């Protein structure tokens, strides 16, 4: 499974999103996929969410890292051109 291979990667201020080959224990993958589904995220988005949270908790989140939009419909101000 390649992280970020779920269709077209959105453009970011920092350029294209990076792809990463990730090998997981099948039981860990299954648990992660269930957790992602419970939170209405893709497995890829769940992995990125957890990594970002871990980076922030450790005080290692780079300032240049973009903000991840919450699941669901975007706020109205994001929809206006």
CORJOFEN-V809048 format. One record per residue. N is the residue number from 1. OMEGA is omega in whole degrees, 0 to 359 (NA if undefined). Layout:
BEGIN
N;OMEGA
N;OMEGA
END
This chain:
BEGIN
1;177
2;178
3;180
4;183
5;183
6;179
7;182
8;176
9;179
10;177
11;179
12;176
13;182
14;180
15;181
16;176
17;181
18;177
19;184
20;175
21;184
22;177
23;181
24;170
25;182
26;179
27;178
28;179
29;180
30;179
31;179
32;179
33;177
34;179
35;179
36;180
37;178
38;182
39;178
40;176
41;169
42;177
43;178
44;181
45;179
46;178
47;180
48;178
49;181
50;178
51;178
52;179
53;178
54;178
55;179
56;180
57;181
58;182
59;183
60;180
61;179
62;180
63;182
64;181
65;179
66;178
67;176
68;178
69;177
70;179
71;178
72;183
73;180
74;176
75;184
76;181
77;176
78;182
79;182
80;180
81;NA
END
